[in-house]
Structure formats: C-alpha cells, structure tokens
Amino acid sequence: MNASLIPAINFDLHASEQRVPEEIRANLLESPGFGQVFTDHMVSLRWSTDRGWHDGKLEPYGPLVLDPATAVLHYSQEIFEGLKAYRQDAGPIVAFRPYANAARFRRSAARMAMPELPEEAFVQAIELLVSHDREWVPANSEQSLYLRPFMIATTAALGVGRPAASYLFLVIASPSGSVFAGSGLRAVSVWLAEGYTRAAPGGTGEAKTGGNYAASFLGQQQAIDNGCDQVVWLDAVEHRWVEEMGGMNLFFVYGSGQDARLLTPPLTGSLLPGITRDSLLTLAPDLGIPVSEEAISVEQWRAGCESGEITEVFACGTAAVITPVGEVKGATGSWTIGDGQPGPVAMRLREQLLGIQFGRLPDPHGWVHKIA
C-alpha cells in the first residue's frame, strides 16, 4: 500500500508516574556516555496484516515481553535508525533531518520485506517522545539526545520462507556524549578488514539492519586486537576497494587550503547511505570544497598518503558526527595520514555541521526540524 494514502496515526498517551527525579537526571546528564542512559518514555506502534498500523502509544520506558518463538529472535527481521535532537543555544529543541531518516527507514523496510511506516508517522513519533522527555535533552554543546527508532518482526511462529505477519515499531532515546572519547580532538586508527566482508552486492548492505552490524563484530574485534580503534571494510569481490569505517562513511581529502577537494566512495548497494554523508556532499561545496563520489583502492589510499596527495581522511555518521583518521594498519603494512592529527578540512566541516545543528550558524537547506 502507498504509505502516503494511510490515514494519520493516533498515539495514546500513558505518561510515566515514576519519572527519574530531577537531581538524579542532572547527575546522569553530566557524563552520559553513549547509549547507556535512557529517558522516561518510549513510543510504540504495531502493524499486522489484518489491521495495518495501529495501537500507537507513548508509554513508560521498560522491558518488552516476547514469545520465545518470536520471528526476530530466529530470522533477524529487524531494522533501525539513528538521529539526534539538540538543544540549540537560543533555546529551541530541534531534530536534524528526521524526514531523511524516515525515508531511509522506509527503504530499509522494503529491503527486509517489512511494512513501510509513513514518513509523517515516523517524525510524529519522534516529536512525541522528545516533547515529553525534553528535560533529557542535554544543554552541553558537545552532547545531544540520541534517538533510536526501530522495528522488529513479532510473529510467534517458526518456519522460514516468508516474512512475519506482525511487527512492532518503537522509538527510544538516550542522552549521549561522544562515541569515541575525544573524537573531535584526536584522530582514530583503523584496521583494514582484508579477511572479512561486511556486505556484498545484492545483499543488505544499504539497509540499516542489525544483521549487518553483527556481521561486523569479528572484524571490529580484530581491529582492537591489533591496537586500532575501528575497522575499515573493503569490497566483497576483490577485497581492495574501500567501502566504510565500521558503520560510518569515509571521506578522503586531496590537497590543502584553497586547493582541497573531497572524495567519497560511491553508493554501490553494499554501503549504508549515511545522512551525514549526504549532508557533507551538500555542505562541502557550500564552503568552496569540491566533492566527488569515486572508488578508491587500498593501494591508491596508501600511495596518496605517501606522496602527500591525500592530506586527510575522516569518517562521518550521526553518532560521532565527523571523526578524523590518523593511522591505517593492515596485514600487509601500515601508514600515517598527514601528520596523524585531525586536519583543517575535517575540523572545518565538523564545526560547520555542529554549528547548523546547534543553531550557531544559518541553516540554508532547512535541515533543522523544530520540536514543538
């Protein structure tokens, strides 16, 4: 069914009678970490083949009760999103490009044979949760409220070969700091995953589904075992073309100063189409920095760094915003990018993006969505 033809969804309100006390909440917000502390409420919505979307509600944050035969536990039919709400310097609380996340959520659902949630309902659920838990949005300019919308298959029956007949959509929220400690001040080291593959052409790489991340854990552990912060994934066919860093998109800076230009690997179906990536493709030209989508091999990466042609590399994503990369390691050798420190292009783009999100800079593309 065309999602635009689905009637508006109503959400019943069941506010928590046991909210976290103000003093405890203030202590938690001082150093929330990432994804470890959660707000008072969650939003839920159900779908079934006979009723469509129904039973929307805001309710106290708490455990889910699932039958042991629930389909998501056996067949991983699940998708999720990640976006943030910010308390701007002037006071308003905003979300950054929620309709872009809503559109990607629909694309992920289609790939995983799940019902497509109307984009308006997706944004409505976000607004509902943030407006009720607005006290949890940090005032610290290095922090934000991370929002995690997700959907799971809830049919309680075993048997492969067909999608589930019922689903649960939820939105939870977590006040969060940086993913990488000091990510804005230091460059991370990365390990080339030459023996493992995150996703293959025709697979689910461009869908934001949990199985992609589970498949990456062994490669990430290999990176840690070799003294690196993150893993870099290569293509599944030749194992030489650079794709992503962990769950983040990569950008390569060629040249410096007014001659600087950006390159990022193209979306081939095995890469996640990041919202931050898409934002930088627009934001960089606004700042006079040309950007192109081109394939880059490990050999080209190393040669470019050794010749000085590649001056910076950085990863980008909702959780970590922009994270500079300073060192690359692999089974066949290692090398340093520039001087191994965060570069001026990455930091300029990071400050520009954060400036828009926190309201310190103009928002010429209408990316900021105010929460009533």
KEZATI-57418 format. One record per residue: x, y, z of N, C-alpha, C in turn; residue in three letters. Coordinates in steps of 0.1 Angstrom, whole numbers, plus 5000, padded with zeros to 4 digits. Layout:
! KEZATI-57418
XYZXYZXYZala
...
END
This chain:
! KEZATI-57418
500849885000500050005000500950125000met
500550234992501250354992501150425006asn
502350445013502350505026501650635027ala
501650715016501050845016499550835017ser
498950725014497450705014497050655028leu
497950625037497550575050497050685059ile
495950675066495450785074496350815085pro
496250935091497150985102496950885113ala
498050865121498050765132497950845145ile
497050795153496850855166497750775177asn
498350855186499150795197498450825210phe
498150725218497550745231498750775241asp
498450855251499450895260499350825273leu
500350755277500350685290501650735297his
501650855302502850915308503350835321ala
504550825323505150755334504850835347ser
504450755357504250815371505450805379glu
506550755374507850735381508950785373gln
508950915369510050975362511250985371arg
512450985364513650995371513751135378val
513951145391514051275398515051365392pro
514751495393515551595386517051595390glu
517251575403518651575408519451455402glu
518751335401519451215395519651235380ile
518651295374518751315359519951415357arg
520051525365521151615363522551545364ala
522651455374523851385376524151295364asn
523151235358523351145347523751225334leu
523251345333523551425321524951485322leu
525551485333526951545334527851465325glu
527751325325528551245317527851115313ser
526951135303526051025300526650905292pro
527950925286528450825278527750825265gly
527650705258526850695246526050565247phe
524650585246523750475246523650395259gly
523950455270523950385283522850435292gln
522350555290521250615299520050635290val
518850605295517650625287516650705294phe
515750775286514850865291513650795297thr
512650875302511550815309510550735301asp
510450765288509350715279509950645267his
509050575260509250525247507950535239met
508050535226506850535217506750405210val
505550355209505350225203504250225193ser
504250145183503250135172503349995166leu
502149935164502149795159501549795145arg
501949685138501449655125501049515123trp
499949485117499549345114498949345100ser
498949225094498349215081496849245080thr
496149225091494749245090494349395095asp
495249455103494849595108495749705103arg
496849675097497849775093498449835105gly
498749965105499350035116498350065127trp
498550035139497550055150498250055163his
497450095173497850085187499050165190asp
499050295185500150385188500050435202gly
501250445209501150495223502550555227lys
502450645236503650685244503450625257leu
504450555262504350475275505750485282glu
505750445295506950445302508050355296pro
509250395296510350305291510450185300tyr
510550065293510549945301510849825292gly
510949705298511249585291510049545281pro
510449465271509449405262509249265266leu
508049215264507749075266507549005252val
508448915249508348845237508248695238leu
507448635230507348485230508748425225asp
509148315231510448255226510548225211pro
509348215205509348185191509248315182ala
509348425188509248555181510148555169thr
509648595157510448585145511748655145ala
511848775151513048855151514248775158val
513848695168514948625175515548515167leu
514848465157515348355149515748395135his
515148495129515448525115515848675113tyr
516148745123516748875123516048975114ser
514748965113513949065105513749185114gln
514749285112514749405121515449515113glu
515049635116515749755110515749865121ile
516649955120516650065129517250195123phe
517150305130517650435126518350495137glu
519150605134519750685144519850825140gly
519250915149519351055146519351125160leu
519551255160519751335172518751445173lys
518451485186517851605189518851695197ala
518751825194519751915200519052025207tyr
519652075218519152195225519952305219arg
519352395211520152495205520552605215gln
521552685211522052785220520952885224asp
520052915214518953015217517752955224ala
517852825227516752765235515952655228gly
515552665215514752565209515352425209pro
514552325209514952185207514652145193ile
515652085186515452055172515951915169val
515451855158515951735153516651765140ala
517651685136518451715124517951615113phe
517351665103516951595091516151465093arg
515051475102514351355105513651295093pro
513251375084512551315072513451235063tyr
514751275063515751195056515951055063ala
515951055076515950925083514650845081asn
513550915080512250845078512250775064ala
512850845054512850795041513750675040ala
514950685047515850565047515250445055arg
514450475065513750375073512850295064phe
512150365055511150305046511950215036arg
513050265031513850185022514450065028arg
514850075041515349955048514249855050ser
513049905053511849815055511549745042ala
511549815031511249745018512249635015ala
513549665018514549565015514449435024arg
513949455036513849355046512449295046met
511649325036510249265034509449305046ala
509549425051508749465063507849585059met
506749605066505849715062506549855063pro
506249935054506850075053506050165062glu
506650225072506050325080505950455073leu
504850525073504750655067505750755073pro
506350835065507350925070506751025080glu
505551065078504951155088504751095101glu
504450965101504250895114505550875121ala
506650845113508050835119508350965126phe
508251085119508551205125507651245137val
506351205136505451235146505851155159gln
506251035158506750955169507951015176ala
508851075168510051135173509651265181ile
508751345175508351465181507651435194glu
506851335195506051295207507051265218leu
508051175215508951135225509851255230leu
510351325221511251435225510451545233val
509251575229508451675236508151635250ser
507951505252507651455266508851435275his
509951415268511251395276512251505273asp
511751625271512651735267513651765278arg
513351735290514351765301515551685300glu
515551575292516651485290517551535278trp
517151645271518051695260519151775267val
520451735266521451805273521651945268pro
522152035278522452175275523852185270ala
524752085273526152095269526252085254asn
527052175248527152185233527852065227ser
528451975235529151865230528251735231glu
526951755236526051645239524751665231gln
524051555230522751565223521851445228ser
520651445224519751335227519651245215leu
520251125216520351025205518950955205tyr
518450945193517150885191517250755183leu
516650645188516750515181515350465178arg
514850495166513650425161514050285156pro
513250185158513550055153512249975151phe
512349875143511149785141511549645141met
510849555147511149415148509949325144ile
510149215138509149115135508649045148ala
507349045150506848985163505948865161thr
505848815149505048685148505748575155thr
504948505163505448395171505248265164ala
506148235155506048105147507348085141ala
507747955140508947915133508647875119leu
509547895110509347855096509847955087gly
510847925079511448025070510748025057val
511048125049510548135036509448245034gly
509048315044508148415043508248525054arg
507948645051508048745062507048725073pro
507248795084506348785095505048855092ala
504048825100502748885098502448995107ala
503349025117503149135126504449195130ser
504449325134505649395137505449505148tyr
506549535155506449635165507449745162leu
507049865161507949985159508050055172phe
509250095176509550165188510550275186leu
510450375194511450485195511850505209val
513150495212513750515225514750625224ile
515150685235516050805234517050795245ala
518250835242519450825251520250955251ser
520351035262521251145262522651095260pro
523451155251524751095248525851195245ser
527051155249528251235245528851175233gly
530151175232530851135220530950985220ser
530950925208531150785206532550745209val
533450825204534950805206535350915216phe
536050875227536450965236537451065229ala
537051195230537851295224537951295209gly
536851245203536851225188537051355181ser
536651465187536851595180538251645182gly
539051585190540451635193541551545189leu
541251415187542251325182541851245170arg
542751195163542451105151542550965156ala
541650885150541550735153542450655144val
542750535148543550445140542550335134ser
542850285123541950195116542650065111val
541949955111542549825106541749785094trp
542549745084541949705071541449565072leu
540149535071539549405072539749335058ala
540849275056541149205044540649065043glu
540249015055539848875056538348855058gly
537648965061536248955064535549055055tyr
534249035053533349115044532149165052thr
531849285052530649345059529349315050arg
529449345037528249325029528749305015ala
527849245007528149214993527049274983ala
527449294971526449344961525249254961pro
524049314961522749244961522349204975gly
523149224985522849194999522049305006gly
522349315019521549405027522449525032thr
523549545025524449655030523949795031gly
523049825021522449965021521249975031glu
520749865036519749865046520349875060ala
519649955069520149975083519549865091lys
520049745090519549625097520649565106thr
520149515118521049475128522049365123gly
521649275114522549175110523849225104gly
523749335097524949395091525949425102asn
525449475114526349515125526949395132tyr
526049285134526549165140527649105131ala
527549115118528549055109529849135110ala
529849255116531049335116531849325129ser
531249255139531849245152533149175152phe
533349075145534548995145535649085138leu
535349155128536349245122536749355131gly
535749405138536049515148536949465159gln
536649335164537549275174538949255169gln
539049225156540449205150541149345150gln
540349455148540949585148541549615162ala
540649585172541049615186542349535190ile
542349405185543449315189544749365182asp
544649445172545849495165546049645169asn
545449685180545749815186545049935178gly
543949905171543250005164541850035170cys
541350155167540050195172538950145164asp
539150135151538050095142538450005130gln
537549945124537849855112537349935100val
538149915089537649965076537349845067val
536149855061535649745053536049765038trp
536349655031536749655017535649585009leu
535649594996534649534988534649384989asp
533549314986533449174988533949094977ala
534249154965534649084953536249074952val
536849194953538249194951539049224964glu
538349264974538949294987540049404986his
539849504977540849614976540249744975arg
538849754973538249884972537649924985trp
537950044990537550095003536050125003val
535350075014533950105015533650195027glu
533650135039533250205051534150185062glu
534150275072534750255085533750215095met
533750095100532750045109531350075103gly
530550155110529250185105529250335100gly
530350385096530450525092531050535077met
530650635070531150665057532450735058asn
533350715048534650775047534750885037leu
535550985040535951095030537451105030phe
537951135018539451155016539651295011phe
540551365017540951505014542151505005val
542051554993543251574984543651714984tyr
544951744986545351884986545051954999gly
545352084999545152165011544752305008ser
544352375018543952515016542952535005gly
543052634997542052654986542052544976gln
543052464975543152354965542552224970asp
542052224983541552104989540252054981ala
540151924979538951864974538651734981arg
537351694981536951574988536551464978leu
536851334983536351214975535751124985leu
534651064982534050964990533550844981thr
533750724986533250604978531850614974pro
531450574961530050584957529250484964pro
527950504964526950414969526750304959leu
527150184962527150064953526049964956thr
525349994967524349894972524849814984gly
526149824986526749754998527149855009ser
527049985006527350085016526050145021leu
526150185034524950255040524950395035leu
523850445030523650585025523450675037pro
524650725043524550795055523950935053gly
523150975064522551115063523651215065ile
524651195073525751285075526551295062thr
526751175055527451175042526751265032arg
525451245031524651325022524751475025asp
524751505038524851645043526151705038ser
527251625040528551685036528751695021leu
528051615013528051624999527451764995leu
526551815003525951945000526752055007thr
527152035019527852135028529252175022leu
530052075018531352105013531352205002ala
530552184991530552284980530152414985pro
529252424995528852555001530052625006asp
531052555011532252615017533352625006leu
533052594994534052604983534952484982gly
534552374987535352254987534752154977ile
535252134965534752034955534651894961pro
533651814958533551684963533051594951val
533651474951533251374941533051234947ser
532251154941531951014945532650924935glu
533850874940534650784932535250674940glu
535450564934536050444941537550474943ala
538050424955539450444959539850304964ile
541050254959541550134964542550154976ser
542850044983543850054993545150094988val
545550054976546850094970546850244967glu
545750294962545650434960545650514973gln
545050464983544950534996546450545001trp
547150435001548450435007549450524998arg
549350504985550250584977549950734978ala
548650764979548250904981548850974993gly
548850895004549350945017550850955016cys
551550855010552950855009553550975000glu
552751004990553151114981552751254987ser
551851254996551351375002550151434995gly
549651354984548451404977547251394986glu
547051284993546051275003546451335016ile
545851435021546351505033545451475045thr
544251435043543351405055542451285051glu
541951215060540851125059540051135071val
538651125069537851135081536551045078phe
535950995089534750925088533651015093ala
532350985089531251065093530050975096cys
529251015105528050945109527251025119gly
526050985122525151055131525751055145thr
526150945150526650935164527851015166ala
528950995158530251055160530451185152ala
529451225144529551345135530751325125val
531851385128533051365120534251325128ile
534851215125535951155132537151145123thr
538251225126539451215117540151085119pro
540751035108541550915108543050945106val
543850905115545250935115546250825111gly
545850705113546750595110545950475104glu
546650405095546050285089546950165091val
546350055096547149935097546449825090lys
547249725086546749605079547749495079gly
547349375074548249265075549449285066ala
549349375056550449395046551249525049thr
550949595060551649715063550849825069gly
551449935073550750045079551250175074ser
550550285075550950415071550250525079trp
550750645079550150755086549550855076thr
548450915080547751005071548151145075ile
548851225066549351355070550251345082gly
550051435092550851425104550251335115asp
549151265111548551175121547551245130gly
547351375128546451455136545251505129gln
544151545135542951605128543351715119pro
542851715107543151805097542251925096gly
542652035090541752155090540452135082pro
540452065071539252045064538151965072val
538651855078537651775087537151865098ala
538051945104537552025116536652135111met
536952195100536052295095534652245092arg
534652135085533352075082532552035095leu
533351985104532751945117532052065124arg
532852165125532352295131531152345124glu
531152345111530052395103528852315105gln
528952175105527752095107527252115121leu
528052115131527652135145527052265147leu
527552365140527052505141525652515136gly
525352435125523952435120523052365130ile
523552245135522652165144522352235157gln
523352315162523152375175522652525173phe
522352565161521852695159522752815159gly
524152785159525052885159525352945145arg
524952875135525152915121523852905113leu
523752975102522452965094522252825089pro
520952795086520552665081519952685067asp
520852705057520352745044519552635037pro
519652505041519052395034517752345042his
517452405053516252365060516352235066gly
517552195071517752065077517252055091trp
517252175098516852165113515352165114val
514752075122513352055124513052085138his
512252195140511952235154510952135160lys
511152105173510252025181509352115189ile
508052095187507052185194507152165209ala
END
